[in-house]
């Protein structure tokens, strides 16, 4: 028979679903004879129903399963100490036992504020046990409310006169992207720009995946990998570079530069004090990201490298990239959704449209125009010297683990480029080759993430 902790884990899974839907993350299951017969998660906001607490939903589900509103012999597991309403329903249902995770010092009716279960005058008495997976349950709630506070503060953060901020409505209901936004605006190099990032999983996790996107993508690119990393108990941080995703969009193309974007990332890692980092990079995420570890090697344990390169400026750019740069120059208003659909036929129209969500008009697209010419193509180009230093560091001094995954159908940064990069990175083993994947190999990212979790656990 499953343990209390195992049933609470099922309740936690439901609580995470509630959080993804924008509800306070509380989940509950009803168990009878070792079998879950009722499930529920918080939904008062979605359902416009003040009674739609997780416990009530689970009780209703169990009663339907049994064909009886009396739930004699049943146990209820809930991630948060029940309130007075839910406690009354549990007593009325004549539950045998209630097990909760985190205590609720504000509305808890199982001992924190009042103890309805301890009223001897009642004609039914239900056993109560608290504190099962209390830390995990409490962390989920604390993270949810912390994100809400940050989101509230973010709406009050001023927008520079020379910047645009994509309307929040553009990001509502994106498929596979349920995570709460975080923002930072006080990094020295940001100069008032607001940068968005995802920050999921426990802050005390033994491993942090720092996921850097490229052009014209944003943190949406990692939506198929993040759940795998979360399942492993890890922390995931995925910023949107300035000009992309939910971050502020400078109006002028000239606001962007290799050295400046790199410095922002260095300050971002420092401010969040990221440690035990596996750096996950693709496209511009690698051009910038692969230059970061040499500045703070103690923070980085591993590299997960996908379809990218180093812009050292001392070798000609490949014909694929030259063609890509020419396409941008001739057609700066290219259809982003169509680009993703052409290279990833398995994507739905809604997923392709999600990539275009941050860029509603020409004014929001300065970064898309600026980044192709920014790739260092001469020894004295911005970023070339630092990229050569990074190449030397990775070949001589890099001491972490490396895993490389290649989208074989990428005409710009495909197998030939990646094999060359493999030879640069000290200790890089033979790569995973994803035959059906193109440039945006993260669209096949679940399998890559699972391989990476196992690989970097060694």
Number of C-alpha atoms within 10 A of each C-alpha: 7 8 9 14 14 13 22 25 22 18 30 27 17 24 28 22 19 21 24 17 17 18 18 23 30 30 31 33 30 30 21 16 10 14 13 17 19 22 25 26 30 29 23 15 13 12 10 9 10 9 15 19 22 29 32 21 23 27 28 18 19 26 18 13 12 13 10 12 16 17 23 13 12 22 23 28 30 33 36 29 28 28 21 18 13 20 22 15 14 24 21 16 20 20 22 19 20 23 23 25 26 23 22 17 12 10 15 20 23 23 18 15 15 16 14 19 21 15 11 9 7 11 9 14 18 18 12 17 14 19 16 22 18 17 12 16 26 19 15 24 21 13 19 21 14 14 18 16 12 17 16 11 12 17 9 9 15 11 15 15 8 12 17 18 19 20 13 10 8 15 16 12 12 15 15 14 19 16 18 19 17 22 21 20 18 15 19 11 17 18 10 17 25 25 25 23 23 19 22 22 21 18 16 11 14 12 25 27 26 25 27 26 28 22 18 23 24 25 23 21 23 25 18 19 21 27 18 20 22 15 11 16 16 21 22 27 22 23 27 23 29 21 32 29 28 28 24 26 30 24 18 16 17 11 16 18 17 19 13 15 16 20 16 18 19 19 16 20 17 14 12 11 9 18 21 16 24 24 25 23 25 29 24 26 23 26 23 28 25 24 22 22 22 18 11 12 16 12 20 24 20 21 26 22 26 28 28 24 24 25 29 26 20 15 11 10 16 13 11 14 15 14 13 13 17 14 13 18 14 9 11 15 13 12 11 17 17 15 14 24 16 12 17 19 10 12 14 12 13 12 19 20 19 26 23 21 23 26 24 12 11 12 15 21 23 21 24 20 22 21 19 20 13 16 24 23 18 17 15 12 16 20 26 22 18 19 22 18 14 26 23 16 21 23 18 13 14 21 16 18 19 24 23 23 22 30 25 21 19 19 18 21 24 22 19 14 17 22 15 11 21 21 14 18 22 20 17 19 13 13 17 15 18 17 12 13 20 24 23 23 26 25 21 19 21 18 14 24 20 15 14 21 16 10 12 17 8 6
